[in-house]
């Protein structure tokens, strides 16, 4: 395997792992909203803030390593925030 192919492989893996982490956060929050607490609950907000902070740090680390572009990292966070907002809005309509 050429060095450039290895770099691309690592970049693709890093991006896929970050997206998977974002999806885990979405599932965690969905389960919490469906079964445990409402969005107004401090526990919900604490879990959400902690998870989002952790993901943003992971993304920052991957950007600093040159594994993903900062705009791709921002897109992961933006997509997750939109999906979480839709979940929140749906829970308020229940």
Secondary structure, 3 states (H helix, E strand, C coil): CCHHHHHHHHHHHHHHHHHHHHHHHHHHHHHHHHHHCCCCCHHHHHHHHHHHHHHHHHHHHHHHHCCCCHHHHHHHHHHHHHHHHHHHHHHHHC
